[in-house]
Amino acid sequence: MSEFVSVTGRFTAHRTDSGDVVLRARYGSGEPSAHVKITCAGSEGRGEFRNEDYYTGEFQARCLGKVRTWISGTGELTLDPIAIFR
């Protein structure tokens, strides 16, 4: 997968035990629901995710990233982020 994409959506965020931050947003209106998953490595030091507001509810964001995988069975599109704009 070598495609670059720009995705805008309503994301939720949670921090994993390893310190990474995982963003998820629903994609489309089909059932089962498809979603976009973006993992921001804790070692990359994305300072904005230190703000606890990111972990409550949804927030509007745009991600420029590279497609890592598409899993049709679960409807999951995984992106490697280049930039995230809130």
N, C-alpha and C positions, 0 to 999 in steps of 0.2 A: 504494500500500500504506500503510494508516494504522493497522494493528493493532499494539498493544503486546503483548508476550509475555514470559513468564518461562520460561527454559530452564535445566534442571539437567543436568549431564553430566560426563563424564570428558574433559577438554580437554587438548590439547597446545598449545604456544605456540612461535612463532619470531619473531625480529626481522628485519624486512626491511632492505634497504640504505638505505631512506629513514628508518629509525628507528621505523617503525610496528611494532606487535606484532599478529600474527594468531593468533587462537585458533581451534581446530577441534575439533569433537566429532562422533562418529558418531551418527546418529539412526536408531533402529529396527534391524531385523535383516534387511531385504530386500536383494536383490542386483539391480542394483548398489547399493552402500551410499549412503544419503543422509547428509548431514552439515550441521552448523551452522557458519557462518564468521562470526567477529566480528573486525573490525579496529579497534584502538585507535590513534588517531593519536599519533605521537610528540610532537607539539606540545601535546597535552593534558596531558602531564606525569604520567601514571599511575605514581607512584613505586614501587608494589609490583612492577612489571615490571623494576625494576633488579636484583632478586634473581635470581641465576642458577639457583636451584632451579626456577623456572618453565619453563626451557628443557630440562629433563631429564625424560623420561617424561611421565606423565599426572598431572593433579591434578583433584580434585573442585571444581566451581565452579557458581555460579548467575548468570545474566545476565538483567537486566531491560533490554529493548531494544525498538526499533521495527523492524518488518520493512522491509528495503530492497528485497530481491528474492527471488524463488523461481525457480530455473532447473530445470525438470523434467528436461531432458536430462542434466544432471550430478548432479541430486539435491542441489543446493546452496541452502540457506536462509541468506541474508546478513542480519545484524542490525546496526543502529546502536546501540551500547551506551549505556545511561543509567547503569547501575550494575552492577558485577561484584563478587560476594561469594565469597570463598574460604573 
